[in-house]
Amino acid sequence: MSYTINGKEIPSVAIGTWAWGGGTNGSKMVFGSKSDPDTLKESFDIAFKNGFTLYDTSAVYGMGNAEKLLAEFADGKDFIFSDKYTPMKKFSPETVDKMYSESVEKFSGRIPDIYWLHQPRYIEETLSYLCKMKKDGKIGSIGVSNFNFEQLQLANDIVRKNGCTIDGVQNHFSLLHRVSEKNGVLEWCQNNNAVFFAYMVLEQGALTGKFNSKKKMPIFSRRGFAYNKHLKKIEPLLAELEEIGKKHKLTVSQTATAYAISKGMVPIIGITKPYQAEELSKTVSEKLTKGEILQLETTADETGITVKAGWE
């Protein structure tokens, strides 16, 4: 299945940059480890060489450092650019222009192929203004992130009234968080020619097989606080991912990623190390069967765990 954004065919997996850089939304605070720019550059080069040309970032990732690093790594390359406007305390065209201009300046004037309203705040004002920006040629496509079904319907009405379309939805989705499927968002995307981008598919490492009740995530990290208390209960799901993965010669994390692809969405996978970039190449060529998908979802439901991020 192929998808397009801003008239460009996109790969089956998008690369996420949330863990790049520092600050309150950066690698150390969220993930418990600091990103090394040289290692990130090597990871980017491997991913790009293997055909992963879609990169998702935001002005608030790493206090702007994620954008700076991506701009440096992607300089001179033909990549697909996904960036976000994060609403502030008040809406004004000036606040949008300021964040947008600062982002675009980092990329030497390169406009985002898709520009997201990062949170469902000031929906009508912001989306109406994003439509104006699209008509002015400042952005390629419009997307919304962290929207539920009712908010998505409202967003769709607003942009259509302004002569635009919602071209993408970016929401949290994993075996432990299937809200966007249950509330109708995923089906809406499939029926309205919008790409569903799934973030936190690996639940910040909880669905990679690298952590369990004996080997926990860094204690003083956002993911440690969120997931360590659940690791024992999700071990049956990790075992299921490992068993199904062996049939496809995939690791646990590859199988969790293949699950999202097989559900008809584009997962956003964060990479900070070269081996993670290498693993993605194998992932995109493998699809899980309907029986395997059902088996994984049943086991996930039986854990009784639904992980919800603090901003949702």
Contacts in CASP RR format, 6 or more apart in sequence:
PFRMAT RR
TARGET T0000
AUTHOR 0000-0000-0000
METHOD contacts of the structure
MODEL  1
MSYTINGKEIPSVAIGTWAWGGGTNGSKMVFGSKSDPDTLKESFDIAFKN
GFTLYDTSAVYGMGNAEKLLAEFADGKDFIFSDKYTPMKKFSPETVDKMY
SESVEKFSGRIPDIYWLHQPRYIEETLSYLCKMKKDGKIGSIGVSNFNFE
QLQLANDIVRKNGCTIDGVQNHFSLLHRVSEKNGVLEWCQNNNAVFFAYM
VLEQGALTGKFNSKKKMPIFSRRGFAYNKHLKKIEPLLAELEEIGKKHKL
TVSQTATAYAISKGMVPIIGITKPYQAEELSKTVSEKLTKGEILQLETTA
DETGITVKAGWE
1 264 0 8 1.000
2 9 0 8 1.000
2 10 0 8 1.000
3 9 0 8 1.000
3 10 0 8 1.000
3 195 0 8 1.000
3 266 0 8 1.000
4 10 0 8 1.000
5 54 0 8 1.000
5 80 0 8 1.000
5 82 0 8 1.000
5 113 0 8 1.000
5 114 0 8 1.000
5 141 0 8 1.000
5 167 0 8 1.000
5 168 0 8 1.000
5 195 0 8 1.000
6 80 0 8 1.000
6 113 0 8 1.000
6 114 0 8 1.000
6 140 0 8 1.000
6 141 0 8 1.000
6 167 0 8 1.000
8 80 0 8 1.000
8 113 0 8 1.000
10 53 0 8 1.000
10 54 0 8 1.000
10 80 0 8 1.000
10 195 0 8 1.000
10 266 0 8 1.000
11 51 0 8 1.000
11 52 0 8 1.000
11 53 0 8 1.000
11 54 0 8 1.000
11 284 0 8 1.000
12 261 0 8 1.000
12 266 0 8 1.000
12 284 0 8 1.000
13 52 0 8 1.000
13 54 0 8 1.000
13 257 0 8 1.000
13 261 0 8 1.000
13 266 0 8 1.000
13 267 0 8 1.000
13 268 0 8 1.000
13 269 0 8 1.000
13 280 0 8 1.000
13 283 0 8 1.000
13 284 0 8 1.000
14 52 0 8 1.000
14 54 0 8 1.000
14 55 0 8 1.000
14 56 0 8 1.000
14 82 0 8 1.000
14 197 0 8 1.000
14 266 0 8 1.000
14 267 0 8 1.000
14 268 0 8 1.000
14 269 0 8 1.000
15 44 0 8 1.000
15 47 0 8 1.000
15 52 0 8 1.000
15 54 0 8 1.000
15 55 0 8 1.000
15 56 0 8 1.000
15 268 0 8 1.000
15 269 0 8 1.000
15 270 0 8 1.000
15 271 0 8 1.000
16 55 0 8 1.000
16 56 0 8 1.000
16 57 0 8 1.000
16 199 0 8 1.000
16 268 0 8 1.000
16 269 0 8 1.000
16 270 0 8 1.000
16 271 0 8 1.000
17 55 0 8 1.000
17 56 0 8 1.000
17 57 0 8 1.000
17 58 0 8 1.000
17 61 0 8 1.000
17 66 0 8 1.000
17 67 0 8 1.000
17 69 0 8 1.000
17 70 0 8 1.000
17 270 0 8 1.000
18 25 0 8 1.000
18 26 0 8 1.000
18 30 0 8 1.000
18 58 0 8 1.000
18 61 0 8 1.000
18 66 0 8 1.000
18 199 0 8 1.000
18 270 0 8 1.000
19 26 0 8 1.000
19 27 0 8 1.000
19 30 0 8 1.000
19 31 0 8 1.000
19 35 0 8 1.000
19 270 0 8 1.000
19 272 0 8 1.000
20 26 0 8 1.000
20 27 0 8 1.000
20 35 0 8 1.000
20 40 0 8 1.000
20 57 0 8 1.000
20 61 0 8 1.000
20 62 0 8 1.000
20 65 0 8 1.000
20 66 0 8 1.000
20 69 0 8 1.000
20 70 0 8 1.000
20 272 0 8 1.000
21 27 0 8 1.000
21 35 0 8 1.000
21 61 0 8 1.000
21 62 0 8 1.000
21 63 0 8 1.000
21 64 0 8 1.000
21 65 0 8 1.000
21 66 0 8 1.000
21 69 0 8 1.000
22 28 0 8 1.000
22 29 0 8 1.000
22 34 0 8 1.000
22 35 0 8 1.000
22 62 0 8 1.000
22 63 0 8 1.000
22 65 0 8 1.000
23 29 0 8 1.000
23 62 0 8 1.000
23 63 0 8 1.000
23 65 0 8 1.000
24 62 0 8 1.000
24 63 0 8 1.000
25 60 0 8 1.000
25 61 0 8 1.000
25 62 0 8 1.000
25 63 0 8 1.000
26 35 0 8 1.000
26 61 0 8 1.000
26 62 0 8 1.000
26 63 0 8 1.000
26 65 0 8 1.000
26 66 0 8 1.000
27 33 0 8 1.000
27 34 0 8 1.000
27 35 0 8 1.000
27 62 0 8 1.000
27 272 0 8 1.000
28 34 0 8 1.000
28 221 0 8 1.000
29 221 0 8 1.000
29 222 0 8 1.000
30 204 0 8 1.000
30 221 0 8 1.000
30 222 0 8 1.000
30 223 0 8 1.000
31 204 0 8 1.000
31 218 0 8 1.000
31 221 0 8 1.000
31 222 0 8 1.000
31 223 0 8 1.000
32 217 0 8 1.000
32 218 0 8 1.000
32 220 0 8 1.000
32 221 0 8 1.000
32 223 0 8 1.000
32 224 0 8 1.000
33 218 0 8 1.000
33 221 0 8 1.000
35 272 0 8 1.000
37 69 0 8 1.000
39 272 0 8 1.000
39 273 0 8 1.000
39 274 0 8 1.000
40 69 0 8 1.000
40 73 0 8 1.000
40 272 0 8 1.000
41 69 0 8 1.000
41 72 0 8 1.000
41 73 0 8 1.000
42 274 0 8 1.000
43 271 0 8 1.000
43 272 0 8 1.000
43 273 0 8 1.000
43 274 0 8 1.000
43 276 0 8 1.000
43 277 0 8 1.000
44 70 0 8 1.000
44 73 0 8 1.000
44 74 0 8 1.000
44 271 0 8 1.000
44 277 0 8 1.000
45 73 0 8 1.000
46 274 0 8 1.000
46 277 0 8 1.000
46 278 0 8 1.000
47 271 0 8 1.000
47 277 0 8 1.000
47 280 0 8 1.000
48 74 0 8 1.000
48 77 0 8 1.000
48 79 0 8 1.000
50 277 0 8 1.000
50 278 0 8 1.000
50 280 0 8 1.000
50 281 0 8 1.000
52 277 0 8 1.000
52 280 0 8 1.000
53 77 0 8 1.000
53 78 0 8 1.000
53 79 0 8 1.000
53 80 0 8 1.000
54 79 0 8 1.000
54 80 0 8 1.000
54 82 0 8 1.000
54 266 0 8 1.000
55 70 0 8 1.000
55 74 0 8 1.000
55 79 0 8 1.000
55 80 0 8 1.000
55 81 0 8 1.000
55 82 0 8 1.000
56 82 0 8 1.000
56 83 0 8 1.000
56 170 0 8 1.000
56 197 0 8 1.000
56 199 0 8 1.000
56 268 0 8 1.000
57 66 0 8 1.000
57 67 0 8 1.000
57 70 0 8 1.000
57 82 0 8 1.000
57 83 0 8 1.000
57 84 0 8 1.000
58 66 0 8 1.000
58 67 0 8 1.000
58 83 0 8 1.000
58 84 0 8 1.000
58 86 0 8 1.000
58 116 0 8 1.000
58 118 0 8 1.000
59 67 0 8 1.000
59 83 0 8 1.000
59 84 0 8 1.000
59 85 0 8 1.000
59 86 0 8 1.000
59 99 0 8 1.000
59 102 0 8 1.000
59 103 0 8 1.000
60 84 0 8 1.000
60 86 0 8 1.000
60 118 0 8 1.000
61 67 0 8 1.000
67 83 0 8 1.000
67 103 0 8 1.000
67 106 0 8 1.000
67 107 0 8 1.000
68 106 0 8 1.000
71 106 0 8 1.000
71 107 0 8 1.000
71 108 0 8 1.000
74 81 0 8 1.000
74 107 0 8 1.000
75 108 0 8 1.000
80 113 0 8 1.000
81 107 0 8 1.000
81 110 0 8 1.000
81 111 0 8 1.000
81 112 0 8 1.000
81 113 0 8 1.000
81 114 0 8 1.000
82 112 0 8 1.000
82 113 0 8 1.000
82 114 0 8 1.000
82 116 0 8 1.000
83 103 0 8 1.000
83 112 0 8 1.000
83 114 0 8 1.000
83 115 0 8 1.000
83 116 0 8 1.000
84 115 0 8 1.000
84 116 0 8 1.000
84 117 0 8 1.000
84 118 0 8 1.000
84 145 0 8 1.000
85 96 0 8 1.000
85 99 0 8 1.000
85 100 0 8 1.000
85 115 0 8 1.000
85 116 0 8 1.000
85 117 0 8 1.000
85 118 0 8 1.000
85 126 0 8 1.000
85 130 0 8 1.000
86 99 0 8 1.000
86 118 0 8 1.000
86 119 0 8 1.000
87 117 0 8 1.000
87 118 0 8 1.000
87 119 0 8 1.000
87 121 0 8 1.000
87 122 0 8 1.000
87 126 0 8 1.000
88 95 0 8 1.000
91 121 0 8 1.000
91 122 0 8 1.000
91 125 0 8 1.000
91 126 0 8 1.000
93 129 0 8 1.000
96 126 0 8 1.000
96 129 0 8 1.000
96 130 0 8 1.000
96 133 0 8 1.000
100 115 0 8 1.000
100 133 0 8 1.000
100 138 0 8 1.000
100 139 0 8 1.000
103 112 0 8 1.000
104 110 0 8 1.000
104 111 0 8 1.000
104 112 0 8 1.000
104 138 0 8 1.000
111 137 0 8 1.000
111 138 0 8 1.000
111 139 0 8 1.000
111 140 0 8 1.000
112 139 0 8 1.000
112 140 0 8 1.000
113 140 0 8 1.000
113 141 0 8 1.000
114 139 0 8 1.000
114 140 0 8 1.000
114 141 0 8 1.000
114 142 0 8 1.000
114 143 0 8 1.000
114 167 0 8 1.000
114 168 0 8 1.000
115 130 0 8 1.000
115 133 0 8 1.000
115 139 0 8 1.000
115 140 0 8 1.000
115 141 0 8 1.000
115 142 0 8 1.000
115 143 0 8 1.000
116 142 0 8 1.000
116 143 0 8 1.000
116 144 0 8 1.000
116 145 0 8 1.000
116 170 0 8 1.000
117 123 0 8 1.000
117 126 0 8 1.000
117 127 0 8 1.000
117 130 0 8 1.000
117 142 0 8 1.000
117 143 0 8 1.000
117 144 0 8 1.000
117 145 0 8 1.000
117 155 0 8 1.000
118 145 0 8 1.000
118 146 0 8 1.000
119 145 0 8 1.000
119 146 0 8 1.000
119 311 0 8 1.000
120 144 0 8 1.000
120 146 0 8 1.000
120 147 0 8 1.000
120 148 0 8 1.000
120 151 0 8 1.000
120 155 0 8 1.000
123 151 0 8 1.000
123 154 0 8 1.000
123 155 0 8 1.000
123 158 0 8 1.000
124 154 0 8 1.000
124 158 0 8 1.000
127 142 0 8 1.000
127 144 0 8 1.000
127 155 0 8 1.000
127 158 0 8 1.000
127 159 0 8 1.000
127 162 0 8 1.000
128 158 0 8 1.000
128 162 0 8 1.000
130 139 0 8 1.000
130 142 0 8 1.000
130 159 0 8 1.000
130 164 0 8 1.000
131 142 0 8 1.000
131 159 0 8 1.000
131 162 0 8 1.000
131 163 0 8 1.000
131 164 0 8 1.000
132 162 0 8 1.000
133 139 0 8 1.000
134 140 0 8 1.000
134 141 0 8 1.000
134 142 0 8 1.000
134 164 0 8 1.000
135 164 0 8 1.000
141 167 0 8 1.000
141 168 0 8 1.000
142 159 0 8 1.000
142 164 0 8 1.000
142 165 0 8 1.000
142 166 0 8 1.000
142 167 0 8 1.000
142 168 0 8 1.000
143 166 0 8 1.000
143 167 0 8 1.000
143 168 0 8 1.000
143 169 0 8 1.000
143 170 0 8 1.000
143 194 0 8 1.000
144 151 0 8 1.000
144 152 0 8 1.000
144 155 0 8 1.000
144 166 0 8 1.000
144 168 0 8 1.000
144 169 0 8 1.000
144 170 0 8 1.000
145 169 0 8 1.000
145 170 0 8 1.000
145 171 0 8 1.000
146 170 0 8 1.000
146 171 0 8 1.000
146 172 0 8 1.000
146 311 0 8 1.000
146 312 0 8 1.000
147 155 0 8 1.000
147 169 0 8 1.000
147 171 0 8 1.000
147 185 0 8 1.000
148 179 0 8 1.000
148 183 0 8 1.000
148 185 0 8 1.000
149 183 0 8 1.000
149 184 0 8 1.000
149 185 0 8 1.000
149 188 0 8 1.000
152 166 0 8 1.000
152 169 0 8 1.000
152 185 0 8 1.000
152 188 0 8 1.000
153 188 0 8 1.000
155 166 0 8 1.000
156 165 0 8 1.000
156 166 0 8 1.000
156 192 0 8 1.000
159 165 0 8 1.000
159 166 0 8 1.000
165 192 0 8 1.000
165 193 0 8 1.000
165 194 0 8 1.000
166 192 0 8 1.000
166 194 0 8 1.000
167 193 0 8 1.000
167 194 0 8 1.000
167 195 0 8 1.000
168 189 0 8 1.000
168 194 0 8 1.000
168 195 0 8 1.000
168 196 0 8 1.000
168 197 0 8 1.000
169 180 0 8 1.000
169 185 0 8 1.000
169 188 0 8 1.000
169 189 0 8 1.000
169 194 0 8 1.000
169 195 0 8 1.000
169 196 0 8 1.000
169 197 0 8 1.000
170 196 0 8 1.000
170 197 0 8 1.000
170 198 0 8 1.000
170 199 0 8 1.000
170 268 0 8 1.000
171 179 0 8 1.000
171 180 0 8 1.000
171 185 0 8 1.000
171 196 0 8 1.000
171 197 0 8 1.000
171 198 0 8 1.000
171 199 0 8 1.000
172 179 0 8 1.000
172 180 0 8 1.000
172 198 0 8 1.000
172 199 0 8 1.000
172 200 0 8 1.000
172 308 0 8 1.000
172 309 0 8 1.000
172 312 0 8 1.000
173 179 0 8 1.000
173 180 0 8 1.000
173 181 0 8 1.000
173 186 0 8 1.000
173 196 0 8 1.000
173 198 0 8 1.000
173 199 0 8 1.000
173 200 0 8 1.000
173 201 0 8 1.000
173 260 0 8 1.000
173 265 0 8 1.000
174 198 0 8 1.000
174 200 0 8 1.000
174 201 0 8 1.000
174 202 0 8 1.000
174 203 0 8 1.000
174 207 0 8 1.000
174 256 0 8 1.000
174 260 0 8 1.000
174 307 0 8 1.000
175 207 0 8 1.000
175 237 0 8 1.000
175 256 0 8 1.000
175 259 0 8 1.000
175 296 0 8 1.000
175 297 0 8 1.000
175 300 0 8 1.000
176 203 0 8 1.000
176 206 0 8 1.000
176 207 0 8 1.000
176 234 0 8 1.000
176 237 0 8 1.000
176 300 0 8 1.000
176 303 0 8 1.000
176 305 0 8 1.000
176 306 0 8 1.000
176 307 0 8 1.000
177 200 0 8 1.000
177 203 0 8 1.000
177 306 0 8 1.000
177 307 0 8 1.000
177 308 0 8 1.000
178 297 0 8 1.000
178 300 0 8 1.000
179 185 0 8 1.000
179 306 0 8 1.000
180 186 0 8 1.000
180 196 0 8 1.000
180 198 0 8 1.000
181 187 0 8 1.000
181 263 0 8 1.000
185 196 0 8 1.000
186 196 0 8 1.000
186 263 0 8 1.000
186 265 0 8 1.000
188 194 0 8 1.000
189 195 0 8 1.000
189 196 0 8 1.000
190 196 0 8 1.000
190 264 0 8 1.000
195 265 0 8 1.000
195 266 0 8 1.000
196 264 0 8 1.000
196 265 0 8 1.000
196 266 0 8 1.000
197 265 0 8 1.000
197 266 0 8 1.000
197 267 0 8 1.000
197 268 0 8 1.000
198 260 0 8 1.000
198 265 0 8 1.000
198 266 0 8 1.000
198 267 0 8 1.000
198 268 0 8 1.000
199 267 0 8 1.000
199 268 0 8 1.000
200 309 0 8 1.000
201 207 0 8 1.000
201 256 0 8 1.000
201 257 0 8 1.000
201 259 0 8 1.000
201 260 0 8 1.000
201 267 0 8 1.000
201 268 0 8 1.000
201 269 0 8 1.000
202 208 0 8 1.000
202 253 0 8 1.000
202 256 0 8 1.000
202 257 0 8 1.000
202 269 0 8 1.000
203 227 0 8 1.000
203 307 0 8 1.000
204 217 0 8 1.000
204 223 0 8 1.000
204 226 0 8 1.000
204 227 0 8 1.000
205 211 0 8 1.000
205 217 0 8 1.000
205 223 0 8 1.000
205 227 0 8 1.000
205 253 0 8 1.000
206 217 0 8 1.000
206 223 0 8 1.000
206 227 0 8 1.000
206 230 0 8 1.000
206 231 0 8 1.000
206 234 0 8 1.000
206 307 0 8 1.000
207 234 0 8 1.000
207 237 0 8 1.000
207 238 0 8 1.000
207 241 0 8 1.000
207 252 0 8 1.000
207 253 0 8 1.000
207 256 0 8 1.000
208 251 0 8 1.000
208 252 0 8 1.000
208 253 0 8 1.000
208 256 0 8 1.000
209 238 0 8 1.000
209 241 0 8 1.000
209 242 0 8 1.000
209 251 0 8 1.000
209 252 0 8 1.000
209 253 0 8 1.000
210 253 0 8 1.000
211 217 0 8 1.000
211 227 0 8 1.000
211 231 0 8 1.000
212 231 0 8 1.000
212 232 0 8 1.000
212 235 0 8 1.000
212 238 0 8 1.000
213 231 0 8 1.000
213 232 0 8 1.000
213 235 0 8 1.000
216 224 0 8 1.000
216 228 0 8 1.000
216 231 0 8 1.000
217 223 0 8 1.000
217 224 0 8 1.000
217 227 0 8 1.000
217 228 0 8 1.000
217 231 0 8 1.000
218 224 0 8 1.000
219 228 0 8 1.000
226 307 0 8 1.000
226 309 0 8 1.000
227 307 0 8 1.000
230 303 0 8 1.000
230 305 0 8 1.000
230 307 0 8 1.000
233 303 0 8 1.000
233 304 0 8 1.000
233 305 0 8 1.000
234 303 0 8 1.000
234 305 0 8 1.000
236 299 0 8 1.000
236 302 0 8 1.000
236 303 0 8 1.000
237 296 0 8 1.000
237 299 0 8 1.000
237 300 0 8 1.000
237 303 0 8 1.000
238 252 0 8 1.000
240 295 0 8 1.000
240 296 0 8 1.000
240 299 0 8 1.000
241 252 0 8 1.000
241 255 0 8 1.000
241 256 0 8 1.000
241 296 0 8 1.000
242 252 0 8 1.000
242 255 0 8 1.000
244 255 0 8 1.000
244 288 0 8 1.000
244 292 0 8 1.000
244 295 0 8 1.000
244 296 0 8 1.000
245 251 0 8 1.000
245 252 0 8 1.000
245 254 0 8 1.000
245 255 0 8 1.000
247 292 0 8 1.000
248 255 0 8 1.000
248 258 0 8 1.000
248 286 0 8 1.000
248 288 0 8 1.000
249 282 0 8 1.000
250 258 0 8 1.000
250 282 0 8 1.000
250 283 0 8 1.000
250 286 0 8 1.000
251 279 0 8 1.000
253 279 0 8 1.000
254 279 0 8 1.000
254 282 0 8 1.000
254 283 0 8 1.000
254 286 0 8 1.000
255 288 0 8 1.000
257 267 0 8 1.000
257 269 0 8 1.000
257 280 0 8 1.000
257 283 0 8 1.000
258 283 0 8 1.000
258 286 0 8 1.000
258 287 0 8 1.000
258 288 0 8 1.000
259 288 0 8 1.000
259 293 0 8 1.000
259 296 0 8 1.000
260 267 0 8 1.000
261 267 0 8 1.000
261 283 0 8 1.000
261 284 0 8 1.000
261 287 0 8 1.000
262 287 0 8 1.000
262 288 0 8 1.000
262 293 0 8 1.000
263 293 0 8 1.000
269 276 0 8 1.000
269 280 0 8 1.000
270 276 0 8 1.000
271 277 0 8 1.000
271 280 0 8 1.000
288 296 0 8 1.000
END
